[in-house]
Amino acid sequence: MADSRYPEAKFSAAAGAKAPAIRCVDVTLRVKKKTVLDGVSFEIPAGSLAGLLGPNGAGKSSLMRILTGMFPPDSGRAELFCAPAGPERLGVLSFLPDRGQLPPYLGAGEWLRLAAGLYPDWSEARMEELVVKLDVDPAQRIGSMSRGQEARLQLLTCLSRQAPIIVLDEPFAGVDMVSRESIAQAVVGELADGERTFLIATHDIREMENLFDRIVLIGEGRMLGCHDVDQLRASGRSVESCYRDVFA
């Protein structure tokens, strides 16, 4: 059931493609006189699992930081459920940053208790379920975790919130195969009711290729394509072949 605190999310899930969860219109960002994003435009329908695809340095992380309100675009606009993205919209979005580091001196359970106090939309029941699914040991100190173990804990933190939009930045980077599979399975489980929207930035599409229903291709800060995956396959192409055609 959609969270009553986010009526716009409930409306959008019911309205499907007519009410996008995420919309960018001519988003441009400059950092130290360098154009990092140049007129990026796309829409992600509510309830979708979308891939933001491109090589390292393409501008994916910068775009995600605009969506999360970390900084505004120089021009254009980014919207979440038809309202401008920004700090006041963080309640509808849960973000897993690239290589975000958790406090190494805390145990996993201590960190989760801290996170529960930080986020008003925290679900204890969801957290307990994900601890099992993602094989997280609450007693293990974060500083002793492998990159894959910490990635699973970060994802657990992200998904334990009830925000209707989930944004993951390179969740598979430097992660072992077992953790990759756990992360992909957890994402699939969250899509079961169709009320959450995922945008996953990655340059490694192996785990998610068969799960994406929309892909956005970005390179050197520019839009290089936005495709409905079913239509792509109907034309005899795969996500991987499309990616290779654009970036090879």
C-alpha positions in Angstrom: 0.0 0.0 0.0 1.2 3.5 -0.8 2.4 5.5 2.2 -0.3 8.0 3.2 2.4 10.6 4.0 3.2 10.8 0.3 -0.2 11.4 -1.5 1.6 12.4 -4.7 3.3 9.1 -4.8 0.0 7.2 -4.5 -1.5 9.4 -7.3 1.6 8.8 -9.5 1.6 5.0 -9.0 -2.0 4.9 -10.1 -1.6 7.2 -13.0 1.4 5.3 -14.4 3.3 6.9 -17.2 1.1 10.0 -17.2 2.6 11.1 -13.9 6.4 10.6 -13.9 8.2 10.0 -10.6 11.3 11.7 -12.0 11.5 14.3 -14.7 14.5 16.3 -15.9 14.1 19.1 -18.4 17.2 20.7 -20.0 19.3 20.2 -16.8 22.7 21.9 -17.1 25.4 22.0 -14.5 28.7 23.7 -14.5 31.5 23.1 -12.0 34.5 25.4 -12.1 33.6 26.6 -15.6 33.4 23.0 -16.8 30.0 21.8 -18.2 29.3 18.6 -16.3 25.7 18.2 -17.5 24.5 19.7 -20.8 20.8 20.0 -21.4 19.8 16.6 -20.0 16.1 15.7 -20.4 14.2 12.5 -19.6 11.2 11.0 -17.7 10.9 8.0 -15.4 7.3 6.7 -14.9 6.3 5.8 -11.4 6.8 2.2 -10.5 9.7 1.7 -13.0 13.1 0.2 -12.6 15.3 2.5 -14.7 18.9 2.4 -15.4 21.0 5.5 -15.7 23.8 4.1 -17.9 27.1 5.5 -19.0 30.9 5.1 -18.5 32.7 6.6 -15.5 32.8 10.3 -15.7 29.6 10.6 -17.7 27.9 12.8 -15.2 25.6 10.2 -13.6 26.6 11.0 -10.0 26.2 14.8 -10.6 22.7 14.2 -12.0 21.8 12.1 -8.9 23.1 14.8 -6.6 20.8 17.3 -8.3 17.8 14.9 -7.9 18.7 14.5 -4.2 18.9 18.3 -3.7 22.6 18.4 -2.8 23.0 21.2 -5.3 20.7 22.9 -7.9 21.3 22.9 -11.6 22.6 26.1 -13.3 19.6 25.9 -15.7 16.7 23.6 -16.5 14.7 21.8 -13.8 14.6 18.4 -12.0 11.3 17.3 -10.6 10.1 14.5 -8.2 6.4 13.8 -8.7 6.0 17.0 -10.6 7.5 19.2 -7.8 11.0 20.7 -8.0 13.8 18.5 -6.5 15.4 20.0 -3.5 16.1 19.5 0.2 12.4 19.9 1.0 11.6 16.9 -1.2 14.0 14.5 0.5 11.1 12.7 2.2 10.1 11.1 -1.1 13.6 10.0 -2.0 16.1 7.5 -0.5 19.6 7.8 -1.8 22.5 5.4 -1.8 25.6 7.3 -2.9 28.6 6.0 -4.7 31.3 4.7 -2.2 29.5 6.3 0.8 31.3 5.3 4.0 29.6 4.4 7.2 31.1 5.0 10.6 33.8 2.2 10.9 33.7 2.2 14.7 30.0 1.2 14.9 28.6 -2.3 14.7 26.0 -2.8 12.0 23.2 -3.0 14.6 24.3 0.2 16.2 24.3 1.9 12.8 20.8 0.7 12.1 19.5 2.0 15.4 21.1 5.3 14.7 19.6 5.4 11.2 16.1 4.5 12.6 16.3 7.7 14.7 17.4 9.8 11.8 14.7 9.0 9.3 11.0 9.5 10.3 9.9 7.1 7.5 12.0 4.2 8.9 10.3 0.8 8.9 11.5 -1.5 11.6 9.7 -4.5 10.0 11.2 -3.8 6.6 14.7 -3.5 8.2 14.3 -6.8 10.1 13.3 -8.6 6.8 16.2 -7.1 4.9 18.7 -8.1 7.5 17.9 -11.7 6.7 17.6 -11.2 2.9 20.9 -9.3 2.6 22.7 -11.5 5.2 23.8 -8.6 7.4 25.3 -9.5 10.8 24.2 -6.8 13.3 27.1 -7.7 15.6 29.8 -7.1 13.0 31.8 -3.9 13.2 31.6 -1.8 10.0 35.3 -1.3 9.9 35.9 -5.1 9.6 33.4 -5.5 6.7 34.4 -6.2 3.1 33.3 -3.8 0.4 30.5 -6.1 -0.5 29.3 -6.5 3.1 29.3 -2.7 3.6 27.4 -2.3 0.3 24.7 -4.6 1.5 24.4 -2.7 4.8 24.2 0.6 2.9 21.4 -0.9 0.7 19.6 -2.2 3.7 19.7 1.3 5.2 18.4 2.8 2.0 15.5 0.3 1.5 14.4 0.4 5.2 12.9 3.8 4.5 9.4 4.0 3.0 10.3 6.7 0.5 8.6 6.0 -2.9 11.7 6.9 -5.0 15.0 4.9 -4.5 18.1 6.3 -6.2 21.2 4.0 -6.2 24.6 5.3 -7.4 26.9 2.4 -8.6 25.6 -0.2 -6.1 27.8 -2.9 -7.7 31.1 -1.0 -7.8 33.9 -3.1 -6.2 31.4 -5.7 -4.9 31.8 -9.4 -4.9 29.5 -11.7 -6.9 27.5 -13.0 -3.9 26.8 -9.4 -2.8 25.9 -8.4 -6.4 23.3 -11.2 -6.5 21.9 -10.2 -3.0 21.6 -6.6 -4.1 19.8 -7.4 -7.3 17.4 -9.8 -5.5 16.6 -7.2 -2.9 15.8 -4.6 -5.6 13.5 -7.1 -7.3 11.7 -7.8 -4.0 11.1 -4.1 -3.5 9.4 -3.9 -7.0 6.8 -6.4 -6.2 3.9 -4.0 -5.4 4.8 -1.5 -8.1 4.7 1.4 -5.7 8.4 2.2 -5.6 10.5 3.7 -8.4 14.1 2.9 -8.8 16.8 4.8 -10.7 20.1 2.9 -10.7 23.3 4.5 -12.0 25.8 2.0 -13.3 28.4 1.3 -15.9 28.1 -2.4 -15.3 24.8 -3.7 -16.5 25.2 -7.4 -16.1 23.1 -7.9 -12.9 20.3 -5.6 -13.9 20.0 -5.9 -17.7 17.0 -8.2 -17.6 15.3 -6.2 -14.9 15.4 -2.6 -16.3 12.2 -1.5 -18.0 13.7 1.9 -19.0 17.2 3.0 -19.7 18.7 6.5 -19.9 22.1 6.8 -21.6 24.4 9.6 -20.7 27.9 10.4 -21.9 30.2 13.4 -21.3 27.3 15.1 -19.6 24.9 14.8 -22.6 21.8 12.8 -23.2 22.5 10.0 -25.7 19.2 8.2 -25.5 16.2 7.2 -23.4 14.5 3.9 -24.3 11.6 1.8 -23.2 13.2 -1.7 -22.8 10.2 -3.6 -24.1 10.2 -1.5 -27.3 14.0 -2.0 -27.6 13.6 -5.7 -27.4 10.7 -5.7 -29.9 13.1 -4.1 -32.4 15.6 -7.0 -31.8 18.0 -5.2 -29.6 19.1 -5.8 -26.0 20.1 -3.3 -23.3 23.7 -4.5 -23.7 23.7 -4.1 -27.5 22.2 -0.7 -27.2 24.9 0.3 -24.6 27.7 -1.0 -26.9 26.3 0.8 -29.9 26.4 4.1 -28.0 29.6 3.7 -26.1 31.8 1.3 -28.0 
